[in-house]
């Protein structure tokens, strides 16, 4: 079936490890536009982190931030937003504290932290092209958080904590690593799969005509909805098994390769 809409993850998929869009990736998106194939992104990033993509990719559709729980227009105005229930946010924050894991809170449109020199803060600044707001205490913001992130250089510790925290929180929030070093807590029952269904429905596109791309477990919700799901070569084995096909890594233009091979070639 021909593809009418492509939705992609960003980090680990669309951009390289140093958070850059390659010329080939930009060209692949331009190729979609030339064929009349709709394109947008669904990311664990906050809205401000999507800004660097808008102009080079010519994005015109709504975008999914915070794993799709916040939907924003191309001018970054909020179309729809779901927050983490306060009880779940406080439970997650306490769990991160007991595990000795740094906490970031995204609330009120800001990236909030207590340690400006903590792990991966420099990487996040480059990714978002914005700075964090340093506060003495994150507790006052947990009642209105859109996303919490546990951050650690001990990737194995985060991997071990992921299922434990998910079990403890239950239906109170979604818990997934968006990168090996980030463990995200986002609103429950609203994920990238819901975002894909929403965008397709608004445009009258059957889900069978949607292609999605991703590399992490939080992307498999998209895989379950779309007619064509593409895992990156850098994805883990479980993510690859959940996909229709596997492309190259994000460092080897796997995104562009997939668009060229599985979407544009079939549209000729």
N, C-alpha and C positions, 0 to 999 in steps of 0.2 A: 504494500500500500504506500502511495506517495506520502512524504512528510510535509506537513503544513506549518508545524510549529516546532522549534527547538528551544529547550530550556536547559541551561548548564549550571553546574556548580562553578565556583570561581577558584578558590585556593586548592592547589593540587590537581586542578583540571584545566581551567581556562588560562591561568597564568603560570609562569615558571616558579621555581623555588624562591627566586629573589623578587617575586611579585610583579613580574613584567609581562606585558602583552607582546607576543612576537609579531613580526610583520605578517607571517603566514597565518596566524590566528586572526588578525585584523582582516586580512584578505579573505579568509574563509567566511567570516561574518558578512563581509561585503558581498560575497557570492550568494549567500542566503537572501540578502536583501534584493539583489538583482533578480532572483528567481521568484520573488514574492513570498518567501518563506519567513514567517514571523520568528523573532528571536528575543529572548530575555534571559535573565539570570536569577538563580535562587541560591542564596549564600548564607553562611552563618555570620557573615560580617554585619555590623550595624549599618544603618543607611548611609552615614557619611563615608564608610569604606567603599561604597559602590560608586562614589563620585568620579574616581579616576577612570572608570570604564565607560562612562556615558558618552563623552565626545568621541573618543577613538573608535568606538563600536557603533556609534549612531543609534543608541538605544532610545526607543520611543514608547515601548510598552511598560506597564507597571513591573516593578522588580520586587523580589522577595528577599527581605533582610531577616536576620535572626532565625534562619531555617524556615522562612516563609511565614512566621508569626506576625511580622510587620510588613505590610505591603506599601510601597512608596512609588510615587510618580517619578518620571525622569528629572523633575526639578527637586526631588527628594522630599516633597511635601508628603505627609502621611495620609494614605488612603484608608488604611485599617490597621489597628494595632491590638494585640492581645498581650497581657502581662502575666507574669508568673504569679500564682496565688501566694500571698504573703507567707503562709505557714510553710509551704514547700520551699520558698526562697530562704527562709530562716533555717530550715532543716539542712538544706544543702550547704549554706554558709558555715554552719556549726560543724558539719562533717568535714569540710575542707580544712577548717581550723584544727580539728583533732588529728587530721592526717598530715599536718604541717605543709599544706599546699597553699600557695598564694591565691588570692581571690581578686577578680575584677568584677565590677558591677556596671552594667549598661542601663542607665535610667535617666529620665528627663532629657533624652537626646545627648547625653554625655557618657564618656568613658571614665569611670571612677576607680581609683585605686588608692592605697595607702603608702605604697613603696614605689617611687618613680624610677628606681634602679633595679626593680625586681626582674625575674627571668622573663625574657622575650618582650620586655617593654619597648626596646629599641626596634625590634622587628615589627611590632604592632604599630608603632608610630610611622614606620615606613609604609606599611601596608595600608593604613587608614589615611596617611598623609595628614594626620591631625595629632594633637597631643592629648594626654589624659588630664583630668582634673584630679589633683591630689587632695584627699580629704583625710581628716584625723580618724574617722570612724565610718565604716560602710553600713552599719546597722540602720541608720535613718532612711536609707534608700531602698531597703529590701522590700518595702511595701509597694513599690512602684517600679520594680525591675522588669525589663524586657528580656534580659539575658544575664546569667552569671557564668563566669568562666573560672575554672580551676586551672592554674598554670604551674607547670613544673618541668624542670630539666630531667627529672626521673620519669621517663616515659613508661617504664614498666609499672611504676606505682600508679600512674593514671589509668593504665590499662586494667590493673587489678581493681581499682576503685570503681571503674565505670559500672560493671554489673551490680556491685554491692550498693552503690548509691541509687541506681535505678530501682532496685528491689525495695530499698528503704523508703523512697519517695512514692513508689507505686504510681497511681494515677494522678498524683499531684503535679508532675512536671515530666518533660522529656529529658533524658540524659544520654548524650552521645559525644564521643570525641570528634571534633571537627578537624583536628590535626593530632599527631601523636603527642603533642605537648599541650593541647587545649582540651579540657573536658567541659563541654557546654551543658548548661541547664537552661531550658527554654520552656515556654508555656505548653501545657498538655493539649493533646488532641488537635494540634495545628502544626503541620510539618511541611516539608518541601513537596510531598505528594499532594497535599491539599492545595498548595499554591499552584501546582501544575494543573490540577483539575479546574481550579478557579479561572486561570488565564485561558485555558482551552475552552471552557464553557462560555466565557464572556465573548470569545471570538467565534463561537459556533463551530469549533474544530473537534471532531471525534478524537477521543484519547488514542485510538489506534493510529492516528496520523501525527502523533507527537513523538519526538525523539528527545531523550534526556541523556546527560553525561555527568559522571561523578566518580569519586575515588574513595569515599569514606562511608561508614555505616549510616550516617545521617542522610546519605543520598539514595539509599535503597528504597525509601518511601516513594521517591520519584520513579524508580525502576518498576515498582509494583503497579503504577498507574499508566505508564506510557506503552505505546505499541513497540517502540524500539528503545532499548536501554543499552548504554555504552559505558563500560567500565574502563578506567584508565589503566595503563600498564603498571603504574605505581600503586594501584589499589591492592588491598589485602585479598587473600584467596576467597573469603566469604563474600566480599563485594563482587568479585569477578564471577563467582558462581551465580549470583543473583541477576547478572546482566545477560542481555541477548548476545552481545559480542564484546570483545576486548580490543582496545586500540593501544597505541604506544604510550609512553610516559609523558607527563607534563613537561619534562625537560627535553623531550625529543619531538615536540610539536604533535603530541598525540591527539589533542583537541582538533587541530586543523586536519590531521590525517583522517580522523573519523568523519568530520563534516564532508571532506572531499570524497571519501570512499563510500560512505553509507547514506549520505543525504543528497549531495549535489550530483553524484554519478547517477543515482536513480531518478533524479528530476529531469535529466536530459531528455 
